[in-house]
Amino acid sequence: MKRLQNERMAQTQQTFSNKKDGPIYISVEPWPEYFELEPGDKLTLKWDADDSGDAMQIDFINERELAVWPNGKIDDIGYFFNGDPGEDRSWTFKHR
């Protein structure tokens, strides 16, 4: 069956987990939204990804910082922190 032009894209999710002994930082581009994850925290992104190509590009800035570029329809991307809605955690830092 052919996919219709206006049919919804496949929902994709990617989870980032901090298993380090200190905070890590994830920048979601191109806006950016910027999150600090404490040890044990998980950040999950949910969005409508394109049918082809990579769902996300991940750039390692250093050992504690990532920049991620989701591919697809990202205007309504969902941010979940440890399973709960977490968009309000962007740009909220305990460490400097």
C-alpha positions in Angstrom: 0.0 0.0 0.0 1.3 3.4 -0.9 1.7 6.0 1.8 -0.4 9.1 1.3 1.2 12.5 1.3 -0.7 13.8 4.3 -0.4 10.5 6.3 1.2 10.9 9.6 4.9 10.0 9.8 6.2 7.2 12.1 6.6 8.3 15.7 10.2 7.8 16.8 11.8 8.2 20.2 15.4 8.3 21.4 16.5 8.1 25.1 19.7 9.5 26.5 20.8 8.2 29.9 23.4 9.7 32.2 25.6 6.9 33.6 28.4 9.2 34.5 29.4 10.4 38.0 28.4 14.0 37.3 26.1 16.0 35.0 26.0 15.8 31.3 24.4 18.3 28.9 22.3 17.7 25.7 21.5 20.4 23.2 18.6 19.7 20.9 19.1 21.6 17.7 18.2 23.8 15.8 16.4 25.8 18.5 18.3 25.0 20.8 16.7 23.4 23.9 19.5 22.6 26.4 19.2 20.0 29.2 21.3 19.1 32.2 21.1 15.4 33.2 22.2 14.4 36.7 23.6 10.9 37.2 20.8 8.4 36.7 18.6 10.9 34.7 17.0 10.0 31.4 15.9 12.4 28.6 13.6 11.0 25.9 12.8 12.8 22.7 9.7 11.8 20.7 9.0 13.1 17.2 7.7 12.2 13.8 10.9 11.0 11.9 11.3 10.9 8.2 10.9 7.5 6.5 14.5 7.5 5.1 17.9 8.4 6.4 19.0 8.8 10.0 16.4 9.6 12.6 18.9 11.8 14.4 22.5 13.1 14.0 24.5 13.1 17.3 27.5 15.3 17.7 29.8 14.6 20.6 31.1 18.0 21.8 33.2 16.6 24.6 32.8 13.8 27.2 29.9 15.5 28.9 28.1 17.4 26.1 26.1 16.3 23.1 24.4 18.2 20.3 21.5 16.3 18.7 19.7 17.1 15.4 16.4 15.1 15.1 15.4 14.6 11.5 11.8 14.9 10.4 8.8 16.9 11.6 10.2 18.3 14.8 7.8 21.3 15.5 5.9 19.2 18.0 8.8 17.3 19.5 8.1 15.9 22.9 10.7 16.1 25.8 10.4 13.6 28.6 12.6 13.7 31.7 12.6 10.4 33.6 9.3 9.6 31.9 7.5 12.8 32.8 7.0 15.8 30.5 10.2 17.8 30.7 10.2 20.8 28.3 10.3 23.1 31.4 13.7 21.6 32.3 15.4 23.2 29.3 17.9 25.8 30.4 17.5 24.9 34.0 20.8 24.1 35.6 22.0 23.0 39.0 25.7 23.2 38.0 27.6 25.9 36.1 
